Amino acid sequence: MLLRATSRHAAPRGPAAYHEAMPETPEAATTPAMPPEVRDLVEALHATAPLATLAVTGAGSRALAWLLGVGGASRTVLEATVPYAGTSTAAYIGYEPAEFASLEVASALAHAARLRSSVLAPEATVPLLGLGCAAAIATDRTKRGDHRAFVALDAGGGEIATGALNLTKGARDRDAEEDVVSRMILNVLAAASGVEARLELGLLEGERIVAGVLGTEALR
């Protein structure tokens, strides 16, 4: 599944710039009402200069709905993409990884998204960002591996900021895990955009985000 929303900052298809809206999906139709603290942060993001392309492989897609659900989204979002199937993720990053829910894939998504930003806004005078998220959260079957989320941000300086979070398996349902991952995405975007506010993630005992930096030369 590949859902894409493209900002009107992108290169035009004809005499006028275009803004292709993300089509409604069953998940989008049941997205809970936006919490007021989320709306406040999104409004703050829309008031900053950076423009971002975001690619999430499924978990974290609520963050895209939040960003696009507040007026002024075209001041923040160049493109929002959900390369959901493994083949779609592989096509986005240019190779098939050994493991999809990994820091490697999140970083590769962020780097590919940053390159996409430079294509969509080649004459931009504001910072261009690329954000990637690869995660494995609760689903309709029991998963053998950990529930985990990886978020990466490429600001174009040769380094990618990363965050990794292991979620306590069985402590939350899918909706609650989706909320944590989506809040994590907005916090990473806020840090890169110079917004001081952060959302509470509701982490449980023993859960913490492990931050790091990866050089883009380490990517394939």
C-alpha positions in Angstrom: 0.0 0.0 0.0 1.4 3.4 -1.0 -0.4 6.5 0.2 1.1 9.8 -0.8 0.2 13.4 0.0 2.2 16.0 -1.9 2.5 19.6 -0.9 1.8 22.5 -3.3 5.5 23.4 -2.8 6.3 20.5 -5.1 7.2 21.0 -8.7 4.0 21.7 -10.7 2.4 19.3 -13.1 1.4 22.1 -15.4 0.9 25.8 -15.3 -0.3 25.6 -11.7 1.2 24.0 -8.6 -0.7 21.0 -7.4 -1.7 19.6 -4.0 -2.6 15.9 -4.1 -4.5 15.0 -1.0 -4.0 11.7 0.8 -7.0 9.4 0.0 -9.1 8.3 2.9 -8.5 4.8 4.2 -10.4 2.7 6.8 -7.7 3.5 9.4 -7.8 7.2 8.6 -11.6 7.1 9.0 -11.3 5.8 12.6 -8.4 8.0 13.7 -9.3 9.4 17.2 -9.9 13.0 17.7 -6.7 15.1 17.8 -5.7 15.8 21.4 -5.3 19.5 22.2 -1.6 19.2 23.0 -1.0 17.5 19.7 -2.9 20.3 17.9 -0.8 22.9 19.7 2.4 21.2 18.7 1.3 20.8 15.0 0.3 24.5 14.9 3.8 25.4 16.2 5.4 23.2 13.6 3.4 24.9 10.8 4.7 28.2 12.0 8.3 27.2 11.5 10.4 27.4 8.4 11.6 23.8 7.6 9.8 21.8 4.9 9.8 18.0 5.3 9.2 14.8 3.4 8.0 12.0 5.6 8.0 8.2 5.0 6.6 5.8 7.5 6.1 2.1 6.9 2.7 1.9 8.7 3.0 2.5 12.4 3.2 6.2 12.9 0.8 7.1 10.1 -1.4 8.9 12.6 1.4 11.5 12.8 0.8 12.2 9.1 -2.9 12.6 9.7 -2.3 15.0 12.5 0.1 17.1 10.4 -2.3 17.2 7.5 -5.3 17.7 9.8 -4.3 21.2 10.9 -4.5 24.2 8.6 -1.1 25.4 7.3 0.2 21.9 6.6 1.7 23.0 3.3 4.2 25.1 5.3 5.5 21.9 6.9 4.8 18.9 4.6 6.2 18.6 1.1 5.1 14.9 0.9 3.9 12.2 3.2 4.3 8.6 2.1 3.4 5.2 3.5 5.4 2.5 1.8 3.5 -0.2 3.6 4.3 -3.4 1.8 7.9 -4.7 2.0 8.2 -4.3 -1.8 7.2 -0.7 -1.4 9.7 0.0 1.3 12.4 -1.7 -0.7 11.5 0.4 -3.7 11.6 3.6 -1.7 15.1 3.0 -0.2 16.5 1.2 -3.2 17.2 -2.2 -1.8 15.6 -5.0 0.2 16.8 -5.0 3.8 17.4 -8.1 5.9 15.0 -6.6 8.5 12.3 -4.0 7.8 11.6 -2.8 11.4 15.1 -1.6 12.0 17.2 1.5 12.6 18.9 0.8 9.2 15.6 1.1 7.4 14.4 4.2 9.3 17.6 5.9 8.5 17.5 4.9 4.8 13.9 6.1 4.6 14.9 9.5 6.2 17.8 9.8 3.7 15.6 9.0 0.7 13.0 11.4 2.0 15.6 14.2 2.3 16.7 13.6 -1.2 13.0 13.7 -2.3 12.6 17.1 -0.5 15.5 18.5 -2.6 13.7 17.3 -5.7 10.3 18.7 -4.7 11.6 22.0 -3.6 14.9 22.6 -5.5 14.8 26.4 -5.0 13.8 26.4 -1.4 15.5 28.9 0.9 14.4 27.2 4.0 15.8 24.0 5.6 14.7 20.8 3.9 14.2 17.6 6.1 13.6 14.0 5.5 12.0 11.8 8.2 11.7 8.1 8.2 9.9 5.7 10.6 10.1 1.9 10.6 8.3 0.0 13.4 6.7 -3.2 14.4 3.7 -2.8 16.7 0.7 -4.9 17.9 -1.4 -6.5 15.2 -4.2 -9.1 14.9 -1.7 -11.9 15.5 0.9 -12.6 18.1 4.4 -11.4 17.0 7.5 -13.3 17.9 9.8 -10.3 18.0 9.8 -7.2 20.1 7.4 -4.3 19.6 9.7 -1.5 18.6 9.9 1.8 16.7 12.8 3.6 15.0 12.6 7.2 13.8 15.3 9.0 11.9 15.7 12.6 10.7 18.0 13.7 7.9 18.6 17.4 7.7 21.0 17.2 4.9 24.3 17.8 6.8 25.7 14.3 6.3 24.4 13.0 9.6 21.1 11.4 10.5 19.6 11.8 14.0 18.0 8.5 15.2 15.8 7.4 18.0 15.0 3.8 19.0 12.3 2.6 21.3 11.4 -0.9 22.5 7.8 -1.0 23.7 6.7 -3.4 26.5 5.1 -6.2 24.6 1.5 -6.8 25.6 1.2 -3.7 27.7 -0.8 -1.7 25.1 -3.1 -2.5 22.2 -2.3 -1.4 18.7 -4.1 1.9 19.0 -2.1 2.9 22.1 1.2 1.8 20.5 0.4 3.8 17.4 -0.2 6.8 19.6 3.3 6.5 21.2 5.0 6.1 17.8 3.1 9.0 16.2 4.0 11.3 19.2 7.6 10.2 18.9 7.6 11.3 15.2 6.2 14.7 16.0 8.7 15.2 18.8 11.6 14.4 16.4 10.2 16.8 13.8 9.8 19.5 16.5 13.4 19.1 17.6 14.6 19.5 14.0 12.4 22.5 13.5 13.4 24.4 16.5 10.2 23.9 18.4 10.8 23.6 22.1 7.5 21.9 23.1 7.4 18.1 23.3 4.5 15.6 23.6 4.3 13.2 26.5 4.8 9.7 25.2 3.4 7.8 28.2 6.4 5.5 28.4 6.2 2.7 30.9 8.9 1.6 33.4 11.9 0.3 31.6 11.0 2.0 28.3 13.3 4.7 27.0 14.3 6.3 23.7 17.9 5.6 22.7 19.2 8.5 20.6 22.1 8.3 18.2 23.7 9.8 15.1 24.5 7.9 11.9 26.7 9.2 9.1 25.0 9.1 5.7 28.2 7.4 4.3 27.1 4.3 6.3 24.0 3.9 4.2 23.9 1.7 1.2 
